Amino acid sequence: MAALAERIGVLRGAAGGILPDADWEGAAARRYAEWAAGLLAGLATAEGAALELATGAGG
C-alpha cells in the first residue's frame, strides 16, 4: 500500500501540469479546469486512502 500511495503521489505531481493557465477563457476552458481539478482531487483522495491503509489507520 505504501508503494501504491507513492505511485499515486508521483502521478498527482505529474498531473499538476494539466491545469490551464489563468489566461484561458470561455466555457470550454472552465469545464476543462473543473475536470482537471476534480481529477487532481480524486488522486489526492486515493493517495491519502492508500497511506491510511499502509499505516493501518483504515480499519
C-alpha distance matrix in Angstrom:
0.0 3.8 5.3 4.9 6.2 8.5 9.8 10.4 12.2 14.2 15.2 16.2 18.3 19.9 20.7 22.4 25.5 26.0 27.7 31.4 33.9 35.9 39.0 37.8 40.0 40.6 38.9 36.9 35.4 34.6 32.9 30.8 29.9 28.8 26.7 25.1 24.4 22.9 20.6 19.5 19.1 17.0 14.6 14.7 14.0 11.0 9.6 10.7 9.3 5.6 6.8 8.8 6.6 4.8 8.6 10.0 12.0 11.4 13.7
3.8 0.0 3.8 5.4 5.1 6.2 8.7 9.9 10.5 12.4 14.3 15.1 16.5 18.5 19.8 21.1 24.2 25.3 26.8 30.6 32.7 34.7 37.9 37.0 39.5 40.3 39.0 37.0 35.2 34.4 33.1 30.9 29.6 28.9 27.1 25.0 24.2 23.2 20.9 19.1 19.0 17.5 14.7 14.2 14.3 11.8 9.3 10.3 10.2 6.7 6.0 9.0 8.2 5.2 8.1 10.8 12.6 12.9 15.6
5.3 3.8 0.0 3.8 5.4 5.0 6.2 8.6 9.8 10.6 12.3 14.1 15.3 16.6 18.2 20.1 22.7 23.8 25.8 29.5 31.7 34.1 37.0 36.0 38.6 39.5 38.3 36.1 34.3 33.9 32.5 30.0 29.0 28.6 26.5 24.2 24.0 23.1 20.3 18.8 19.4 17.8 14.5 14.8 15.5 12.6 10.2 12.4 12.5 8.8 9.1 12.3 11.3 8.8 11.9 14.4 16.2 16.1 18.8
4.9 5.4 3.8 0.0 3.8 5.4 5.1 6.1 8.5 9.9 10.5 12.1 14.2 15.3 16.2 18.3 21.1 21.6 23.6 27.3 29.8 32.1 35.1 33.7 36.1 36.8 35.4 33.1 31.5 31.0 29.4 27.0 26.2 25.6 23.3 21.3 21.2 20.0 17.1 16.1 16.6 14.5 11.5 12.3 12.6 9.3 7.7 10.5 10.1 6.6 8.4 11.4 10.3 9.0 12.5 14.4 15.7 14.8 17.6
6.2 5.1 5.4 3.8 0.0 3.8 5.5 5.1 6.1 8.7 9.8 10.3 12.2 14.2 15.0 16.5 19.6 20.4 21.9 25.7 27.9 30.0 33.1 32.1 34.5 35.3 34.0 32.0 30.2 29.4 28.1 25.8 24.6 23.9 22.1 19.9 19.2 18.3 15.9 14.1 14.3 12.8 9.7 9.5 10.2 7.6 4.8 7.3 8.0 5.1 5.7 9.2 9.4 8.3 11.0 13.3 13.9 13.5 16.8
8.5 6.2 5.0 5.4 3.8 0.0 3.8 5.5 5.1 6.3 8.7 9.8 10.6 12.5 14.2 15.5 18.3 19.7 21.5 25.1 27.1 29.4 32.5 31.7 34.4 35.5 34.6 32.5 30.4 30.0 28.9 26.3 25.0 24.9 23.1 20.4 20.0 19.8 17.1 14.9 15.8 14.9 11.4 11.2 12.9 10.7 7.5 10.1 11.6 8.8 8.5 12.3 12.7 10.7 13.1 16.0 16.8 16.9 20.2
9.8 8.7 6.2 5.1 5.5 3.8 0.0 3.8 5.3 5.1 6.2 8.5 9.8 10.6 12.2 14.3 16.7 17.7 20.0 23.6 25.9 28.4 31.2 30.1 32.8 33.8 32.8 30.4 28.5 28.4 27.1 24.3 23.5 23.5 21.3 18.7 18.9 18.6 15.4 13.9 15.4 14.0 10.4 11.5 13.3 10.6 8.4 11.9 12.9 10.2 11.1 14.7 14.6 13.1 16.1 18.6 19.4 18.8 22.0
10.4 9.9 8.6 6.1 5.1 5.5 3.8 0.0 3.8 5.4 5.0 6.0 8.5 9.8 10.2 12.2 15.1 15.7 17.5 21.2 23.7 26.0 28.9 27.7 30.1 31.0 29.8 27.5 25.7 25.3 23.9 21.4 20.4 20.1 18.0 15.6 15.5 14.9 11.9 10.4 11.7 10.3 6.6 7.9 9.7 7.3 5.6 9.3 10.5 8.8 10.1 13.4 13.7 13.2 15.9 18.1 18.2 17.3 20.7
12.2 10.5 9.8 8.5 6.1 5.1 5.3 3.8 0.0 3.8 5.4 5.0 6.1 8.6 9.7 10.7 13.8 15.1 16.5 20.2 22.2 24.4 27.5 26.7 29.4 30.6 29.8 27.8 25.5 25.1 24.3 21.7 20.1 20.1 18.6 15.7 15.2 15.4 12.8 10.2 11.6 11.4 7.7 7.5 10.3 9.1 6.2 9.2 11.6 10.2 10.3 13.7 14.9 14.0 16.0 18.7 18.5 18.3 21.9
14.2 12.4 10.6 9.9 8.7 6.3 5.1 5.4 3.8 0.0 3.8 5.4 5.1 6.2 8.6 10.1 12.3 14.1 16.2 19.6 21.5 24.1 27.0 26.2 29.2 30.6 30.0 27.7 25.4 25.4 24.7 21.7 20.4 21.1 19.3 16.1 16.3 17.0 14.0 11.7 14.0 13.8 10.0 10.7 13.7 12.2 9.8 13.0 15.1 13.3 13.6 17.2 18.0 16.7 19.0 21.8 22.0 21.7 25.2
15.2 14.3 12.3 10.5 9.8 8.7 6.2 5.0 5.4 3.8 0.0 3.8 5.4 5.1 6.0 8.6 10.8 11.6 14.0 17.5 19.9 22.6 25.3 24.0 26.8 27.9 27.1 24.6 22.6 22.7 21.7 18.6 17.8 18.4 16.2 13.2 14.0 14.3 10.9 9.4 12.1 11.5 8.0 9.9 12.7 11.1 9.8 13.4 15.1 13.7 14.8 18.1 18.7 18.1 20.7 23.0 23.0 22.1 25.6
16.2 15.1 14.1 12.1 10.3 9.8 8.5 6.0 5.0 5.4 3.8 0.0 3.8 5.4 5.0 6.3 9.4 10.2 11.7 15.5 17.8 20.1 23.0 22.0 24.6 25.8 25.0 22.9 20.6 20.3 19.6 16.8 15.3 15.7 14.1 11.0 10.9 11.6 8.8 6.3 8.9 9.3 6.0 7.0 10.4 10.0 8.7 11.7 14.0 13.5 14.2 17.2 18.5 18.3 20.4 22.7 22.0 21.3 24.9
18.3 16.5 15.3 14.2 12.2 10.6 9.8 8.5 6.1 5.1 5.4 3.8 0.0 3.8 5.4 5.3 8.0 10.2 11.6 15.1 16.7 19.2 22.1 21.6 24.6 26.3 26.0 24.0 21.3 21.3 21.2 18.2 16.4 17.4 16.3 12.7 12.7 14.3 11.9 8.9 11.7 12.8 9.6 9.8 13.5 13.3 11.4 14.0 16.8 16.1 16.1 19.3 20.9 20.1 21.9 24.6 24.1 23.8 27.5
19.9 18.5 16.6 15.3 14.2 12.5 10.6 9.8 8.6 6.2 5.1 5.4 3.8 0.0 3.8 5.4 6.4 8.4 10.9 14.0 15.9 18.9 21.4 20.5 23.7 25.3 25.2 22.7 20.1 20.8 20.5 17.1 15.9 17.5 15.9 12.3 13.4 15.0 12.1 10.1 13.5 14.1 11.1 12.4 15.8 15.2 13.8 16.9 19.2 18.2 18.8 22.1 23.2 22.4 24.6 27.2 26.9 26.4 29.9
20.7 19.8 18.2 16.2 15.0 14.2 12.2 10.2 9.7 8.6 6.0 5.0 5.4 3.8 0.0 3.8 5.3 5.6 8.1 11.5 14.0 16.9 19.3 18.0 20.9 22.1 21.7 19.3 16.9 17.4 16.8 13.5 12.4 13.8 12.1 8.5 9.9 11.5 8.6 7.1 10.9 11.5 9.3 11.1 14.3 14.0 13.4 16.4 18.5 18.2 19.2 22.1 23.2 23.1 25.3 27.6 26.9 25.9 29.5
22.4 21.1 20.1 18.3 16.5 15.5 14.3 12.2 10.7 10.1 8.6 6.3 5.3 5.4 3.8 0.0 3.8 5.5 6.3 9.8 11.6 14.2 17.0 16.3 19.3 21.0 20.9 19.0 16.1 16.3 16.5 13.4 11.4 13.1 12.4 8.6 9.0 11.5 9.7 7.2 10.6 12.4 10.6 11.1 14.7 15.3 14.4 16.7 19.4 19.5 19.9 22.6 24.3 24.2 26.0 28.3 27.3 26.7 30.3
25.5 24.2 22.7 21.1 19.6 18.3 16.7 15.1 13.8 12.3 10.8 9.4 8.0 6.4 5.3 3.8 0.0 3.8 5.5 7.9 9.5 12.7 15.0 14.3 17.6 19.6 20.0 17.8 14.8 15.8 16.3 12.9 11.4 14.0 13.3 9.6 10.9 13.7 12.0 10.3 13.8 15.5 13.8 14.8 18.3 18.7 17.9 20.4 23.0 22.9 23.4 26.3 27.8 27.6 29.5 31.9 31.0 30.3 34.0
26.0 25.3 23.8 21.6 20.4 19.7 17.7 15.7 15.1 14.1 11.6 10.2 10.2 8.4 5.6 5.5 3.8 0.0 3.8 6.2 9.2 12.3 14.2 12.6 15.5 17.0 17.0 14.5 11.8 13.0 12.9 9.4 8.5 11.2 10.0 6.6 9.0 11.5 9.8 9.3 12.8 14.2 13.2 14.9 17.8 18.3 18.3 20.8 22.9 23.1 24.2 26.8 28.1 28.3 30.4 32.5 31.5 30.4 33.9
27.7 26.8 25.8 23.6 21.9 21.5 20.0 17.5 16.5 16.2 14.0 11.7 11.6 10.9 8.1 6.3 5.5 3.8 0.0 3.8 6.7 9.1 11.6 10.2 13.0 14.7 14.8 13.1 9.9 10.4 11.2 8.2 6.0 8.9 9.1 6.0 7.2 10.5 10.1 9.3 12.1 14.3 14.0 15.0 17.8 19.0 19.1 21.1 23.4 24.2 25.0 27.2 29.0 29.4 31.1 33.1 31.7 30.7 34.2
31.4 30.6 29.5 27.3 25.7 25.1 23.6 21.2 20.2 19.6 17.5 15.5 15.1 14.0 11.5 9.8 7.9 6.2 3.8 0.0 3.8 6.5 8.1 6.6 9.7 11.8 12.8 11.2 7.6 9.0 10.7 8.0 6.3 10.0 10.8 8.6 10.0 13.3 13.3 12.9 15.5 17.8 17.7 18.7 21.4 22.7 22.9 24.8 27.1 27.9 28.7 31.0 32.8 33.2 34.9 36.9 35.4 34.4 37.9
33.9 32.7 31.7 29.8 27.9 27.1 25.9 23.7 22.2 21.5 19.9 17.8 16.7 15.9 14.0 11.6 9.5 9.2 6.7 3.8 0.0 3.8 5.5 5.8 9.4 12.5 14.3 13.4 9.6 10.9 13.5 11.3 9.3 12.8 14.2 12.0 12.8 16.4 16.6 15.7 18.1 20.7 20.5 21.0 23.9 25.5 25.3 27.0 29.6 30.4 30.8 33.1 35.2 35.4 36.9 39.1 37.5 36.8 40.3
35.9 34.7 34.1 32.1 30.0 29.4 28.4 26.0 24.4 24.1 22.6 20.1 19.2 18.9 16.9 14.2 12.7 12.3 9.1 6.5 3.8 0.0 3.8 5.5 8.2 11.5 13.5 13.7 10.0 10.3 13.6 12.5 10.0 13.0 15.3 13.7 13.6 17.2 18.3 17.3 19.0 22.0 22.3 22.3 25.0 27.0 26.9 28.1 30.8 32.1 32.3 34.3 36.6 37.1 38.2 40.3 38.4 37.8 41.3
39.0 37.9 37.0 35.1 33.1 32.5 31.2 28.9 27.5 27.0 25.3 23.0 22.1 21.4 19.3 17.0 15.0 14.2 11.6 8.1 5.5 3.8 0.0 3.8 6.2 9.9 12.9 13.0 9.7 11.0 14.4 13.4 11.8 15.1 17.2 15.9 16.5 19.9 20.8 20.3 22.2 24.9 25.3 25.6 28.3 30.1 30.2 31.6 34.2 35.3 35.7 37.8 39.9 40.4 41.7 43.8 41.9 41.2 44.7
37.8 37.0 36.0 33.7 32.1 31.7 30.1 27.7 26.7 26.2 24.0 22.0 21.6 20.5 18.0 16.3 14.3 12.6 10.2 6.6 5.8 5.5 3.8 0.0 3.8 7.1 9.7 9.3 6.1 8.1 11.1 10.1 9.3 12.6 14.4 13.6 14.8 17.8 18.7 18.7 20.8 23.1 23.7 24.5 26.9 28.6 29.0 30.6 32.9 34.0 34.9 36.8 38.7 39.4 41.0 42.8 41.1 40.0 43.4
40.0 39.5 38.6 36.1 34.5 34.4 32.8 30.1 29.4 29.2 26.8 24.6 24.6 23.7 20.9 19.3 17.6 15.5 13.0 9.7 9.4 8.2 6.2 3.8 0.0 3.8 7.0 7.9 5.8 7.3 10.5 10.7 10.4 13.0 15.1 15.3 16.2 18.8 20.2 20.7 22.3 24.5 25.6 26.5 28.5 30.3 31.1 32.5 34.6 36.0 37.0 38.7 40.6 41.6 43.1 44.7 42.8 41.5 44.7
40.6 40.3 39.5 36.8 35.3 35.5 33.8 31.0 30.6 30.6 27.9 25.8 26.3 25.3 22.1 21.0 19.6 17.0 14.7 11.8 12.5 11.5 9.9 7.1 3.8 0.0 3.8 5.6 5.4 6.4 8.8 10.1 10.8 12.5 14.4 15.5 16.6 18.5 20.2 21.3 22.6 24.5 26.1 27.2 28.8 30.5 31.8 33.2 34.8 36.4 37.7 39.2 40.9 42.2 43.8 45.2 43.2 41.6 44.7
38.9 39.0 38.3 35.4 34.0 34.6 32.8 29.8 29.8 30.0 27.1 25.0 26.0 25.2 21.7 20.9 20.0 17.0 14.8 12.8 14.3 13.5 12.9 9.7 7.0 3.8 0.0 3.8 5.4 5.1 6.2 8.6 9.8 10.6 12.3 14.2 15.3 16.5 18.4 20.0 21.0 22.5 24.5 25.7 26.9 28.6 30.3 31.6 32.9 34.7 36.2 37.5 39.0 40.5 42.2 43.3 41.3 39.4 42.4
36.9 37.0 36.1 33.1 32.0 32.5 30.4 27.5 27.8 27.7 24.6 22.9 24.0 22.7 19.3 19.0 17.8 14.5 13.1 11.2 13.4 13.7 13.0 9.3 7.9 5.6 3.8 0.0 3.8 5.4 5.1 6.2 8.6 9.9 10.5 12.2 14.2 15.3 16.5 18.4 19.9 21.0 22.6 24.4 25.7 27.0 28.6 30.3 31.5 33.0 34.7 36.2 37.5 38.9 40.8 42.0 40.2 38.3 41.3
35.4 35.2 34.3 31.5 30.2 30.4 28.5 25.7 25.5 25.4 22.6 20.6 21.3 20.1 16.9 16.1 14.8 11.8 9.9 7.6 9.6 10.0 9.7 6.1 5.8 5.4 5.4 3.8 0.0 3.8 5.5 5.1 6.1 8.6 9.8 10.4 12.1 14.1 15.2 16.4 18.2 19.8 21.1 22.4 24.2 25.7 26.8 28.5 30.2 31.5 32.9 34.6 36.1 37.3 39.1 40.5 38.7 37.1 40.3
34.6 34.4 33.9 31.0 29.4 30.0 28.4 25.3 25.1 25.4 22.7 20.3 21.3 20.8 17.4 16.3 15.8 13.0 10.4 9.0 10.9 10.3 11.0 8.1 7.3 6.4 5.1 5.4 3.8 0.0 3.8 5.4 5.0 6.1 8.5 9.8 10.4 12.2 14.2 15.3 16.3 18.2 20.0 21.0 22.4 24.3 25.6 26.9 28.5 30.2 31.5 32.9 34.6 36.0 37.6 38.8 36.8 35.2 38.3
32.9 33.1 32.5 29.4 28.1 28.9 27.1 23.9 24.3 24.7 21.7 19.6 21.2 20.5 16.8 16.5 16.3 12.9 11.2 10.7 13.5 13.6 14.4 11.1 10.5 8.8 6.2 5.1 5.5 3.8 0.0 3.8 5.5 5.1 6.1 8.6 9.9 10.5 12.3 14.3 15.3 16.4 18.5 20.0 21.0 22.5 24.3 25.7 26.9 28.6 30.3 31.6 33.0 34.5 36.4 37.3 35.4 33.5 36.5
30.8 30.9 30.0 27.0 25.8 26.3 24.3 21.4 21.7 21.7 18.6 16.8 18.2 17.1 13.5 13.4 12.9 9.4 8.2 8.0 11.3 12.5 13.4 10.1 10.7 10.1 8.6 6.2 5.1 5.4 3.8 0.0 3.8 5.4 5.0 6.1 8.5 9.7 10.5 12.3 14.1 15.2 16.5 18.3 19.9 21.0 22.5 24.3 25.7 27.0 28.6 30.3 31.6 32.8 34.8 36.1 34.5 32.7 35.8
29.9 29.6 29.0 26.2 24.6 25.0 23.5 20.4 20.1 20.4 17.8 15.3 16.4 15.9 12.4 11.4 11.4 8.5 6.0 6.3 9.3 10.0 11.8 9.3 10.4 10.8 9.8 8.6 6.1 5.0 5.5 3.8 0.0 3.8 5.4 5.1 6.1 8.5 9.8 10.6 12.1 14.1 15.4 16.5 18.3 19.9 21.0 22.5 24.3 25.8 27.0 28.6 30.3 31.5 33.1 34.6 32.7 31.3 34.5
28.8 28.9 28.6 25.6 23.9 24.9 23.5 20.1 20.1 21.1 18.4 15.7 17.4 17.5 13.8 13.1 14.0 11.2 8.9 10.0 12.8 13.0 15.1 12.6 13.0 12.5 10.6 9.9 8.6 6.1 5.1 5.4 3.8 0.0 3.8 5.5 5.1 6.1 8.6 10.0 10.4 12.2 14.3 15.3 16.4 18.3 19.9 21.0 22.4 24.3 25.7 26.9 28.6 30.1 31.7 32.8 30.8 29.1 32.1
26.7 27.1 26.5 23.3 22.1 23.1 21.3 18.0 18.6 19.3 16.2 14.1 16.3 15.9 12.1 12.4 13.3 10.0 9.1 10.8 14.2 15.3 17.2 14.4 15.1 14.4 12.3 10.5 9.8 8.5 6.1 5.0 5.4 3.8 0.0 3.8 5.5 5.1 6.2 8.7 9.9 10.5 12.4 14.3 15.3 16.5 18.4 20.0 21.1 22.6 24.4 25.8 27.0 28.5 30.5 31.5 29.8 27.9 30.9
25.1 25.0 24.2 21.3 19.9 20.4 18.7 15.6 15.7 16.1 13.2 11.0 12.7 12.3 8.5 8.6 9.6 6.6 6.0 8.6 12.0 13.7 15.9 13.6 15.3 15.5 14.2 12.2 10.4 9.8 8.6 6.1 5.1 5.5 3.8 0.0 3.8 5.4 5.0 6.3 8.6 9.8 10.7 12.4 14.3 15.4 16.5 18.5 20.0 21.2 22.7 24.5 25.9 26.9 28.9 30.3 28.8 27.2 30.5
24.4 24.2 24.0 21.2 19.2 20.0 18.9 15.5 15.2 16.3 14.0 10.9 12.7 13.4 9.9 9.0 10.9 9.0 7.2 10.0 12.8 13.6 16.5 14.8 16.2 16.6 15.3 14.2 12.1 10.4 9.9 8.5 6.1 5.1 5.5 3.8 0.0 3.8 5.4 5.2 6.1 8.6 9.9 10.5 12.3 14.3 15.3 16.5 18.4 20.0 21.1 22.6 24.4 25.6 27.2 28.6 26.7 25.3 28.6
22.9 23.2 23.1 20.0 18.3 19.8 18.6 14.9 15.4 17.0 14.3 11.6 14.3 15.0 11.5 11.5 13.7 11.5 10.5 13.3 16.4 17.2 19.9 17.8 18.8 18.5 16.5 15.3 14.1 12.2 10.5 9.7 8.5 6.1 5.1 5.4 3.8 0.0 3.8 5.5 5.0 6.1 8.6 9.8 10.5 12.3 14.1 15.3 16.4 18.3 19.9 21.1 22.5 24.2 25.9 26.8 25.0 23.1 26.2
20.6 20.9 20.3 17.1 15.9 17.1 15.4 11.9 12.8 14.0 10.9 8.8 11.9 12.1 8.6 9.7 12.0 9.8 10.1 13.3 16.6 18.3 20.8 18.7 20.2 20.2 18.4 16.5 15.2 14.2 12.3 10.5 9.8 8.6 6.2 5.0 5.4 3.8 0.0 3.8 5.4 5.1 6.3 8.7 9.9 10.6 12.3 14.3 15.4 16.5 18.4 20.0 21.1 22.4 24.5 25.7 24.3 22.5 25.7
19.5 19.1 18.8 16.1 14.1 14.9 13.9 10.4 10.2 11.7 9.4 6.3 8.9 10.1 7.1 7.2 10.3 9.3 9.3 12.9 15.7 17.3 20.3 18.7 20.7 21.3 20.0 18.4 16.4 15.3 14.3 12.3 10.6 10.0 8.7 6.3 5.2 5.5 3.8 0.0 3.8 5.4 5.1 6.2 8.6 9.9 10.5 12.3 14.3 15.3 16.5 18.4 20.0 20.9 22.7 24.3 22.9 21.6 25.0
19.1 19.0 19.4 16.6 14.3 15.8 15.4 11.7 11.6 14.0 12.1 8.9 11.7 13.5 10.9 10.6 13.8 12.8 12.1 15.5 18.1 19.0 22.2 20.8 22.3 22.6 21.0 19.9 18.2 16.3 15.3 14.1 12.1 10.4 9.9 8.6 6.1 5.0 5.4 3.8 0.0 3.8 5.4 5.0 6.2 8.7 9.8 10.6 12.3 14.3 15.4 16.6 18.4 19.9 21.3 22.5 20.6 19.2 22.6
17.0 17.5 17.8 14.5 12.8 14.9 14.0 10.3 11.4 13.8 11.5 9.3 12.8 14.1 11.5 12.4 15.5 14.2 14.3 17.8 20.7 22.0 24.9 23.1 24.5 24.5 22.5 21.0 19.8 18.2 16.4 15.2 14.1 12.2 10.5 9.8 8.6 6.1 5.1 5.4 3.8 0.0 3.8 5.4 5.0 6.2 8.5 9.9 10.5 12.3 14.2 15.3 16.5 18.2 20.1 21.0 19.4 17.5 20.7
14.6 14.7 14.5 11.5 9.7 11.4 10.4 6.6 7.7 10.0 8.0 6.0 9.6 11.1 9.3 10.6 13.8 13.2 14.0 17.7 20.5 22.3 25.3 23.7 25.6 26.1 24.5 22.6 21.1 20.0 18.5 16.5 15.4 14.3 12.4 10.7 9.9 8.6 6.3 5.1 5.4 3.8 0.0 3.8 5.4 5.0 6.0 8.6 9.8 10.5 12.2 14.2 15.3 16.3 18.4 19.9 18.8 17.2 20.7
14.7 14.2 14.8 12.3 9.5 11.2 11.5 7.9 7.5 10.7 9.9 7.0 9.8 12.4 11.1 11.1 14.8 14.9 15.0 18.7 21.0 22.3 25.6 24.5 26.5 27.2 25.7 24.4 22.4 21.0 20.0 18.3 16.5 15.3 14.3 12.4 10.5 9.8 8.7 6.2 5.0 5.4 3.8 0.0 3.8 5.5 5.1 6.2 8.6 9.9 10.6 12.3 14.3 15.2 16.7 18.3 16.8 15.8 19.4
14.0 14.3 15.5 12.6 10.2 12.9 13.3 9.7 10.3 13.7 12.7 10.4 13.5 15.8 14.3 14.7 18.3 17.8 17.8 21.4 23.9 25.0 28.3 26.9 28.5 28.8 26.9 25.7 24.2 22.4 21.0 19.9 18.3 16.4 15.3 14.3 12.3 10.5 9.9 8.6 6.2 5.0 5.4 3.8 0.0 3.8 5.4 5.1 6.2 8.6 9.9 10.6 12.3 14.1 15.5 16.4 14.6 13.1 16.5
11.0 11.8 12.6 9.3 7.6 10.7 10.6 7.3 9.1 12.2 11.1 10.0 13.3 15.2 14.0 15.3 18.7 18.3 19.0 22.7 25.5 27.0 30.1 28.6 30.3 30.5 28.6 27.0 25.7 24.3 22.5 21.0 19.9 18.3 16.5 15.4 14.3 12.3 10.6 9.9 8.7 6.2 5.0 5.5 3.8 0.0 3.8 5.4 5.1 6.1 8.6 9.9 10.6 12.1 14.3 15.2 14.3 12.4 15.7
9.6 9.3 10.2 7.7 4.8 7.5 8.4 5.6 6.2 9.8 9.8 8.7 11.4 13.8 13.4 14.4 17.9 18.3 19.1 22.9 25.3 26.9 30.2 29.0 31.1 31.8 30.3 28.6 26.8 25.6 24.3 22.5 21.0 19.9 18.4 16.5 15.3 14.1 12.3 10.5 9.8 8.5 6.0 5.1 5.4 3.8 0.0 3.8 5.5 5.2 6.2 8.7 10.0 10.5 12.5 14.2 13.5 12.6 16.2
10.7 10.3 12.4 10.5 7.3 10.1 11.9 9.3 9.2 13.0 13.4 11.7 14.0 16.9 16.4 16.7 20.4 20.8 21.1 24.8 27.0 28.1 31.6 30.6 32.5 33.2 31.6 30.3 28.5 26.9 25.7 24.3 22.5 21.0 20.0 18.5 16.5 15.3 14.3 12.3 10.6 9.9 8.6 6.2 5.1 5.4 3.8 0.0 3.8 5.5 5.1 6.2 8.7 9.8 10.7 12.2 10.7 10.2 13.9
9.3 10.2 12.5 10.1 8.0 11.6 12.9 10.5 11.6 15.1 15.1 14.0 16.8 19.2 18.5 19.4 23.0 22.9 23.4 27.1 29.6 30.8 34.2 32.9 34.6 34.8 32.9 31.5 30.2 28.5 26.9 25.7 24.3 22.4 21.1 20.0 18.4 16.4 15.4 14.3 12.3 10.5 9.8 8.6 6.2 5.1 5.5 3.8 0.0 3.8 5.4 5.1 6.2 8.5 10.0 10.5 9.2 7.5 11.0
5.6 6.7 8.8 6.6 5.1 8.8 10.2 8.8 10.2 13.3 13.7 13.5 16.1 18.2 18.2 19.5 22.9 23.1 24.2 27.9 30.4 32.1 35.3 34.0 36.0 36.4 34.7 33.0 31.5 30.2 28.6 27.0 25.8 24.3 22.6 21.2 20.0 18.3 16.5 15.3 14.3 12.3 10.5 9.9 8.6 6.1 5.2 5.5 3.8 0.0 3.8 5.4 5.1 6.0 8.7 9.8 9.9 8.7 12.0
6.8 6.0 9.1 8.4 5.7 8.5 11.1 10.1 10.3 13.6 14.8 14.2 16.1 18.8 19.2 19.9 23.4 24.2 25.0 28.7 30.8 32.3 35.7 34.9 37.0 37.7 36.2 34.7 32.9 31.5 30.3 28.6 27.0 25.7 24.4 22.7 21.1 19.9 18.4 16.5 15.4 14.2 12.2 10.6 9.9 8.6 6.2 5.1 5.4 3.8 0.0 3.8 5.4 5.0 6.3 8.5 8.4 8.8 12.2
8.8 9.0 12.3 11.4 9.2 12.3 14.7 13.4 13.7 17.2 18.1 17.2 19.3 22.1 22.1 22.6 26.3 26.8 27.2 31.0 33.1 34.3 37.8 36.8 38.7 39.2 37.5 36.2 34.6 32.9 31.6 30.3 28.6 26.9 25.8 24.5 22.6 21.1 20.0 18.4 16.6 15.3 14.2 12.3 10.6 9.9 8.7 6.2 5.1 5.4 3.8 0.0 3.8 5.4 5.3 6.0 4.9 5.2 8.8
6.6 8.2 11.3 10.3 9.4 12.7 14.6 13.7 14.9 18.0 18.7 18.5 20.9 23.2 23.2 24.3 27.8 28.1 29.0 32.8 35.2 36.6 39.9 38.7 40.6 40.9 39.0 37.5 36.1 34.6 33.0 31.6 30.3 28.6 27.0 25.9 24.4 22.5 21.1 20.0 18.4 16.5 15.3 14.3 12.3 10.6 10.0 8.7 6.2 5.1 5.4 3.8 0.0 3.8 5.4 5.0 5.9 4.9 7.6
4.8 5.2 8.8 9.0 8.3 10.7 13.1 13.2 14.0 16.7 18.1 18.3 20.1 22.4 23.1 24.2 27.6 28.3 29.4 33.2 35.4 37.1 40.4 39.4 41.6 42.2 40.5 38.9 37.3 36.0 34.5 32.8 31.5 30.1 28.5 26.9 25.6 24.2 22.4 20.9 19.9 18.2 16.3 15.2 14.1 12.1 10.5 9.8 8.5 6.0 5.0 5.4 3.8 0.0 3.8 5.6 7.7 8.2 10.6
8.6 8.1 11.9 12.5 11.0 13.1 16.1 15.9 16.0 19.0 20.7 20.4 21.9 24.6 25.3 26.0 29.5 30.4 31.1 34.9 36.9 38.2 41.7 41.0 43.1 43.8 42.2 40.8 39.1 37.6 36.4 34.8 33.1 31.7 30.5 28.9 27.2 25.9 24.5 22.7 21.3 20.1 18.4 16.7 15.5 14.3 12.5 10.7 10.0 8.7 6.3 5.3 5.4 3.8 0.0 3.8 5.6 7.8 9.9
10.0 10.8 14.4 14.4 13.3 16.0 18.6 18.1 18.7 21.8 23.0 22.7 24.6 27.2 27.6 28.3 31.9 32.5 33.1 36.9 39.1 40.3 43.8 42.8 44.7 45.2 43.3 42.0 40.5 38.8 37.3 36.1 34.6 32.8 31.5 30.3 28.6 26.8 25.7 24.3 22.5 21.0 19.9 18.3 16.4 15.2 14.2 12.2 10.5 9.8 8.5 6.0 5.0 5.6 3.8 0.0 3.8 5.5 6.5
12.0 12.6 16.2 15.7 13.9 16.8 19.4 18.2 18.5 22.0 23.0 22.0 24.1 26.9 26.9 27.3 31.0 31.5 31.7 35.4 37.5 38.4 41.9 41.1 42.8 43.2 41.3 40.2 38.7 36.8 35.4 34.5 32.7 30.8 29.8 28.8 26.7 25.0 24.3 22.9 20.6 19.4 18.8 16.8 14.6 14.3 13.5 10.7 9.2 9.9 8.4 4.9 5.9 7.7 5.6 3.8 0.0 3.8 5.7
11.4 12.9 16.1 14.8 13.5 16.9 18.8 17.3 18.3 21.7 22.1 21.3 23.8 26.4 25.9 26.7 30.3 30.4 30.7 34.4 36.8 37.8 41.2 40.0 41.5 41.6 39.4 38.3 37.1 35.2 33.5 32.7 31.3 29.1 27.9 27.2 25.3 23.1 22.5 21.6 19.2 17.5 17.2 15.8 13.1 12.4 12.6 10.2 7.5 8.7 8.8 5.2 4.9 8.2 7.8 5.5 3.8 0.0 3.7
13.7 15.6 18.8 17.6 16.8 20.2 22.0 20.7 21.9 25.2 25.6 24.9 27.5 29.9 29.5 30.3 34.0 33.9 34.2 37.9 40.3 41.3 44.7 43.4 44.7 44.7 42.4 41.3 40.3 38.3 36.5 35.8 34.5 32.1 30.9 30.5 28.6 26.2 25.7 25.0 22.6 20.7 20.7 19.4 16.5 15.7 16.2 13.9 11.0 12.0 12.2 8.8 7.6 10.6 9.9 6.5 5.7 3.7 0.0
